């Protein structure tokens, strides 16, 4: 347990951040999974799903939940798959 008041506050903040990051990561993964399913099923709404996925993961990277390079890599790979389908 924390011995100082500042350490107690840091522990509380860490718990809040962990909860927030878990929720954001889960949301991004869900959108990613939905996009992949739509691409594989050759669905009509691939473009809309790609747009929402890019928005979600960009915001998560901006907040520091995902590394910027990780977000960029995921966006690039899924965009390429979506573009191959949309052609």
Backbone bond lengths (Angstrom), bond angles and torsions (degrees), N, CA, C in turn:
res aa  C-N    CA-C-N  psi(-1)  N-CA   C-N-CA  omega(-1)  CA-C   N-CA-C  phi
1 X - - - 1.449 - - 1.515 109.91 -
2 X 1.300 115.50 158.16 1.455 121.39 -178.45 1.536 110.22 -73.45
3 X 1.323 116.16 142.12 1.458 121.11 -179.26 1.521 112.68 -100.12
4 X 1.309 117.63 -19.71 1.460 121.87 -177.51 1.520 110.11 -114.54
5 X 1.319 114.47 156.19 1.461 119.76 179.63 1.525 111.00 -61.34
6 X 1.321 116.30 -40.55 1.464 120.41 -179.67 1.530 111.21 -67.14
7 X 1.329 116.50 -34.98 1.464 120.47 178.49 1.530 110.58 -69.03
8 X 1.332 116.73 -35.63 1.460 120.27 176.48 1.523 110.44 -64.00
9 X 1.333 116.03 -41.81 1.460 120.58 179.00 1.530 110.25 -64.10
10 X 1.322 116.41 -43.25 1.468 120.67 178.07 1.524 111.02 -59.79
11 X 1.317 117.38 -39.61 1.459 121.50 179.04 1.529 110.55 -64.27
12 X 1.343 116.26 -41.79 1.468 119.72 177.37 1.526 110.85 -63.78
13 X 1.331 116.27 -42.97 1.466 120.35 -179.84 1.520 111.22 -63.60
14 X 1.333 116.30 -38.91 1.463 120.36 -179.69 1.524 110.60 -62.98
15 X 1.312 116.49 -39.56 1.467 120.64 179.10 1.523 110.21 -65.06
16 X 1.327 117.25 -43.90 1.466 121.25 178.67 1.527 110.73 -61.07
17 X 1.322 116.27 -46.39 1.468 120.39 -179.27 1.518 111.53 -62.88
18 X 1.341 115.50 -42.36 1.458 119.66 -179.98 1.522 110.61 -60.72
19 X 1.320 117.58 -44.16 1.464 121.30 178.46 1.515 111.41 -62.04
20 X 1.345 116.09 -46.34 1.464 120.70 -178.75 1.522 110.45 -63.45
21 X 1.330 116.94 -45.56 1.464 120.50 -178.51 1.521 111.34 -64.19
22 X 1.334 116.98 -38.11 1.460 120.46 178.80 1.524 110.83 -62.81
23 X 1.331 116.39 -43.65 1.467 120.34 179.15 1.524 111.58 -63.16
24 X 1.327 116.24 -43.47 1.464 120.40 -178.57 1.530 110.35 -66.58
25 X 1.336 117.03 -44.35 1.468 120.58 179.02 1.522 110.85 -61.08
26 X 1.320 116.55 -41.98 1.460 121.03 179.55 1.523 110.63 -62.23
27 X 1.321 116.14 -43.26 1.459 120.78 179.39 1.527 111.40 -62.54
28 X 1.314 116.52 -44.28 1.471 121.10 179.87 1.527 110.11 -63.61
29 X 1.328 116.70 -44.30 1.461 120.30 -179.98 1.527 111.17 -62.92
30 X 1.330 117.18 -38.16 1.466 121.21 178.12 1.524 110.46 -63.77
31 X 1.328 116.82 -45.29 1.469 119.88 178.54 1.535 110.74 -63.82
32 X 1.327 116.48 -38.97 1.463 120.52 178.63 1.531 110.15 -62.74
33 X 1.317 116.28 -45.04 1.462 121.21 -179.97 1.525 111.07 -63.15
34 X 1.336 117.27 -42.17 1.456 120.99 178.66 1.526 111.61 -63.12
35 X 1.335 116.08 -39.28 1.464 120.46 178.67 1.524 111.13 -65.44
36 X 1.326 116.72 -44.66 1.465 120.35 179.96 1.528 110.43 -62.63
37 X 1.325 116.75 -42.24 1.472 120.14 178.08 1.527 111.15 -62.12
38 X 1.333 116.26 -41.04 1.464 120.38 -179.96 1.526 111.02 -65.72
39 X 1.324 117.14 -38.60 1.473 120.81 178.92 1.526 109.62 -65.53
40 X 1.335 115.83 -45.50 1.467 119.56 -178.76 1.529 112.00 -66.80
41 X 1.337 116.23 -32.46 1.466 120.25 -179.98 1.524 112.04 -86.28
42 X 1.332 116.12 -1.95 1.471 122.25 -178.87 1.528 110.95 55.94
43 X 1.306 114.71 48.22 1.461 122.17 -177.99 1.529 110.35 -77.98
44 X 1.330 115.10 160.54 1.468 120.54 -179.16 1.522 112.75 -77.06
45 X 1.327 117.37 -25.49 1.462 120.24 -172.45 1.533 113.83 -94.32
46 X 1.317 118.02 28.47 1.465 122.18 179.44 1.524 110.79 -63.15
47 X 1.320 117.37 -42.98 1.470 120.73 -177.53 1.526 111.36 -62.34
48 X 1.322 116.43 -43.02 1.464 120.35 179.96 1.533 110.82 -66.50
49 X 1.328 116.16 -41.78 1.465 120.04 178.96 1.523 111.27 -65.82
50 X 1.327 116.98 -37.29 1.462 120.45 177.54 1.519 110.45 -63.97
51 X 1.307 116.64 -41.91 1.466 121.08 179.90 1.529 111.04 -61.85
52 X 1.319 117.28 -45.51 1.463 119.61 179.84 1.520 111.50 -67.98
53 X 1.342 117.40 -37.68 1.459 120.45 178.34 1.522 110.83 -62.84
54 X 1.330 116.70 -46.08 1.464 120.62 -179.70 1.522 110.03 -61.39
55 X 1.310 116.96 -41.92 1.456 120.96 178.59 1.523 111.33 -61.41
56 X 1.318 116.87 -47.47 1.464 121.75 -178.43 1.523 111.53 -62.29
57 X 1.330 116.86 -47.89 1.465 119.18 -174.82 1.528 111.35 -73.33
58 X 1.336 117.05 -32.00 1.463 119.46 175.56 1.526 110.91 -64.25
59 X 1.314 115.52 -43.50 1.463 119.54 179.18 1.527 110.56 -64.84
60 X 1.339 116.66 -39.76 1.462 120.50 178.70 1.530 110.73 -64.26
61 X 1.328 116.72 -39.95 1.464 120.17 178.43 1.517 110.83 -67.74
62 X 1.311 116.09 -36.60 1.463 120.74 178.77 1.529 110.53 -63.82
63 X 1.325 117.07 -36.16 1.462 122.03 179.87 1.529 112.19 -80.94
64 X 1.340 117.11 -11.15 1.460 120.36 178.79 1.514 113.89 92.83
65 X 1.335 117.56 9.64 1.457 120.52 179.10 1.521 109.75 -72.03
66 X 1.320 116.40 -43.51 1.460 122.97 174.35 1.520 108.10 -112.88
67 X 1.315 116.76 150.63 1.457 119.97 173.15 1.521 108.46 -68.81
68 X 1.300 116.75 146.11 1.469 121.91 -178.31 1.530 110.80 -56.35
69 X 1.340 116.66 -41.04 1.463 120.38 -178.07 1.525 111.32 -68.53
70 X 1.323 116.95 -35.77 1.459 121.08 178.15 1.523 110.01 -64.15
71 X 1.324 115.83 -45.40 1.464 120.48 178.94 1.521 110.44 -61.57
72 X 1.312 116.22 -44.31 1.455 120.95 -179.16 1.530 111.15 -62.44
73 X 1.321 116.23 -42.38 1.463 121.11 -179.93 1.530 110.66 -63.50
74 X 1.323 116.80 -45.79 1.466 120.63 179.98 1.528 111.11 -63.45
75 X 1.334 116.05 -43.11 1.462 120.57 179.10 1.520 110.03 -61.57
76 X 1.317 116.90 -45.71 1.460 121.13 -178.22 1.512 112.80 -61.86
77 X 1.320 116.01 -45.30 1.464 119.71 -177.46 1.524 111.85 -68.27
78 X 1.333 116.35 -44.05 1.460 118.62 -179.34 1.527 111.86 -72.05
79 X 1.329 116.87 -32.68 1.462 120.36 176.30 1.529 110.05 -64.13
80 X 1.323 116.75 -41.27 1.458 120.74 179.58 1.528 110.35 -63.60
81 X 1.343 116.65 -42.63 1.465 119.65 178.12 1.529 111.13 -64.77
82 X 1.312 116.16 -40.42 1.463 120.17 -179.71 1.528 110.53 -66.63
83 X 1.327 117.04 -41.84 1.467 120.66 -179.29 1.522 110.61 -65.56
84 X 1.330 117.48 -37.90 1.459 120.81 177.98 1.530 110.10 -62.59
85 X 1.322 115.73 -37.01 1.461 120.36 178.85 1.527 110.97 -72.50
86 X 1.335 116.94 -40.32 1.468 120.98 -174.29 1.526 113.09 -72.92
87 X 1.322 117.94 -17.34 1.474 120.22 -179.91 1.493 112.53 -72.59
